[in-house]
Amino acid sequence: MTFNVVTLIKSPKKQLMKTINWKLFGSIAVAALMIVGCSAPVHVEKDDSVDFTKYKTFAWVDKDGPGTKDRNKNNNLMEQKFKEAVTKALDKQGWRTDNRRPDVLISYDVLVERNTRQQTDPVYSRPFVRTFFNPYSSRYYNVYYPSQFMGYDDYSIPVREGTVTISITDARTDKVVWQGWTTDEVNSRNLTSKEINSAVKSIFRKFDVAKN
């Protein structure tokens, strides 16, 4: 019986390399799936009866009402970053700012909520080596036992999710003609410049489709 075990695991180094190769392949496959799946989904709603080619100018509307100022300076900075990112995206569409007679009005909203994310991690046993004594040769020998896949560990992680919504309203009819939104994990209630730019770029990737 002992002889059979030694024969099956005759080359621990080769077995270790096979285990490492399979783990490396698995890690690469998981990483590739994560990269594909990490992009936050974007949703768009638009008025199909509207001819978007007639819109050329836009202006921002004050979501807090005229003359109202937010006491939170961080929110003021976040609003500035949003306006810069959206204005840059609209400039690429050939639109320009017109605060006197705009074709459309631009507004945005941010909703940050607490949520949980389900995490699944593969679980492997630890590789180990056992030493046996061969009574026929009076020698000790080692048998290597590689790591084995044991299953998955499922658990929940508390996260913050931020939903960014950008709305375009016809300035003449006061009717919302286009709206895009996306939800992704954020670090705090005040979004960073990176999070703002990422959300705005993701939303406006669908804007070309919406105009056609």
C-alpha positions in Angstrom: 0.0 0.0 0.0 2.8 2.4 0.9 4.6 1.5 -2.3 1.5 2.4 -4.4 1.3 5.8 -2.8 4.9 6.5 -3.6 4.4 5.4 -7.2 1.4 7.7 -7.7 3.2 10.8 -6.3 6.5 9.9 -7.8 7.4 13.5 -8.7 6.2 16.1 -6.2 7.7 19.0 -8.2 5.8 18.1 -11.3 2.6 17.7 -9.3 3.3 21.1 -7.7 3.8 22.7 -11.1 0.6 21.2 -12.4 -1.3 22.6 -9.4 0.3 26.0 -9.8 -0.5 26.1 -13.5 -4.2 25.2 -12.9 -4.4 27.8 -10.2 -2.8 30.4 -12.4 -5.2 29.6 -15.2 -8.1 29.8 -12.8 -6.9 33.2 -11.5 -6.5 34.6 -14.9 -10.0 33.4 -15.9 -11.6 34.9 -12.8 -9.8 38.2 -13.4 -11.0 38.3 -17.0 -14.6 37.8 -15.9 -14.2 40.5 -13.2 -12.9 43.0 -15.8 -15.8 42.2 -18.1 -18.4 42.4 -15.3 -17.0 45.3 -13.3 -18.4 47.9 -15.8 -21.5 49.5 -14.2 -24.6 49.1 -16.4 -26.1 52.2 -17.9 -29.9 52.8 -18.5 -31.3 55.3 -20.9 -34.9 56.5 -21.5 -35.8 59.0 -24.2 -38.8 60.5 -26.0 -38.8 58.8 -29.4 -41.0 61.5 -30.8 -38.3 64.2 -30.4 -35.8 65.1 -33.1 -32.6 65.5 -31.2 -30.8 67.0 -34.1 -32.6 70.2 -33.5 -30.9 70.7 -30.2 -27.7 72.7 -30.3 -27.5 74.7 -27.1 -27.9 74.0 -23.4 -27.9 75.6 -20.0 -27.8 74.3 -16.4 -30.7 74.5 -14.0 -30.3 75.1 -10.3 -31.7 72.0 -8.6 -32.0 73.9 -5.3 -33.9 76.8 -6.8 -32.7 80.3 -7.7 -30.6 82.1 -5.1 -30.2 79.0 -2.9 -26.7 78.0 -2.0 -25.7 74.7 -0.5 -24.0 75.1 2.9 -21.9 72.0 2.2 -18.8 73.1 0.4 -18.0 69.5 -0.6 -21.3 69.4 -2.4 -20.5 72.6 -4.1 -17.3 71.2 -5.4 -19.0 68.0 -6.5 -21.5 70.0 -8.4 -18.7 71.9 -10.1 -17.1 68.6 -11.1 -20.3 67.3 -12.5 -21.0 70.4 -14.6 -17.4 70.3 -16.0 -17.7 66.6 -16.9 -21.1 66.9 -18.5 -20.3 70.1 -20.3 -17.2 68.4 -21.7 -19.3 65.5 -22.9 -21.9 67.7 -24.6 -19.1 69.8 -26.2 -18.0 66.6 -28.0 -21.5 66.3 -29.3 -21.3 69.7 -30.9 -23.5 71.4 -28.3 -22.6 74.7 -26.7 -23.6 76.6 -23.6 -26.2 79.3 -24.0 -27.6 80.8 -20.8 -29.9 83.2 -22.6 -32.0 81.1 -25.0 -30.9 77.4 -24.6 -32.6 74.6 -26.5 -32.5 72.2 -23.5 -31.9 72.4 -19.8 -29.4 70.0 -18.1 -29.8 68.7 -14.5 -28.2 65.9 -12.5 -29.0 64.0 -9.3 -26.9 61.8 -7.0 -28.4 59.2 -4.7 -26.1 57.3 -2.3 -27.5 54.4 -0.4 -26.1 51.6 1.8 -26.2 48.1 0.4 -24.5 44.8 0.5 -22.5 43.0 -2.2 -22.3 39.2 -2.3 -18.7 37.9 -2.5 -17.7 34.4 -3.5 -14.1 33.2 -3.0 -12.8 29.8 -3.9 -11.4 27.8 -1.0 -8.4 25.5 -1.3 -6.8 23.2 1.3 -3.2 23.8 2.2 -0.6 21.7 0.5 1.5 19.6 2.9 4.2 16.9 3.1 4.1 13.8 5.2 7.1 11.7 6.1 6.9 7.9 6.1 9.3 5.2 7.2 10.1 2.3 4.9 10.9 -0.7 7.1 12.3 -2.6 4.2 15.0 -0.1 3.4 15.2 1.5 6.8 14.8 4.9 5.2 12.4 7.9 5.6 10.8 9.4 2.6 8.4 12.3 1.9 5.1 12.3 0.1 3.8 15.7 -1.2 0.0 16.3 -1.0 -1.0 19.2 -3.3 -3.6 21.8 -2.6 -7.2 20.6 -3.3 -10.2 22.7 -4.2 -12.7 22.5 -1.3 -15.6 24.7 -2.5 -16.6 28.3 -2.2 -17.0 30.7 0.6 -20.0 33.0 0.3 -20.3 36.2 2.4 -21.7 39.7 2.3 -19.7 43.0 2.2 -21.3 46.3 3.2 -21.0 48.9 0.4 -22.2 52.3 -0.6 -23.9 52.5 -4.0 -24.2 55.8 -5.8 -26.8 56.3 -8.6 -26.0 59.2 -10.9 -28.9 60.5 -13.1 -28.5 63.1 -15.9 -31.7 64.6 -17.4 -32.2 66.7 -20.5 -35.3 68.8 -20.6 -36.7 70.7 -23.5 -36.5 74.4 -22.6 -39.6 75.3 -24.5 -42.0 72.6 -23.3 -40.4 71.8 -19.9 -40.6 68.1 -20.9 -37.9 65.7 -20.1 -36.7 64.3 -23.4 -33.7 62.2 -22.4 -32.5 60.6 -19.1 -29.6 58.4 -18.4 -28.5 56.8 -15.1 -25.9 54.4 -13.7 -25.3 52.8 -10.3 -21.9 51.8 -9.0 -20.0 51.4 -5.7 -18.7 54.7 -4.2 -16.4 55.5 -1.3 -18.6 58.1 0.4 -21.6 60.3 0.0 -19.4 62.9 -1.8 -18.3 61.4 -5.0 -14.7 61.8 -6.1 -13.6 63.4 -9.4 -12.7 59.9 -10.7 -16.1 58.5 -9.8 -17.9 61.5 -11.3 -16.0 61.3 -14.6 -16.4 57.5 -14.8 -20.2 57.8 -14.3 -20.6 60.7 -16.8 -18.5 59.0 -19.5 -20.5 55.8 -19.0 -23.8 57.5 -19.4 -22.8 59.6 -22.4 -21.5 56.5 -24.3 -25.2 55.8 -24.7 -26.0 59.4 -25.8 -25.1 58.8 -29.5 -27.4 55.9 -29.6 -30.2 57.9 -28.0 -30.0 60.6 -30.7 -30.5 58.2 -33.6 
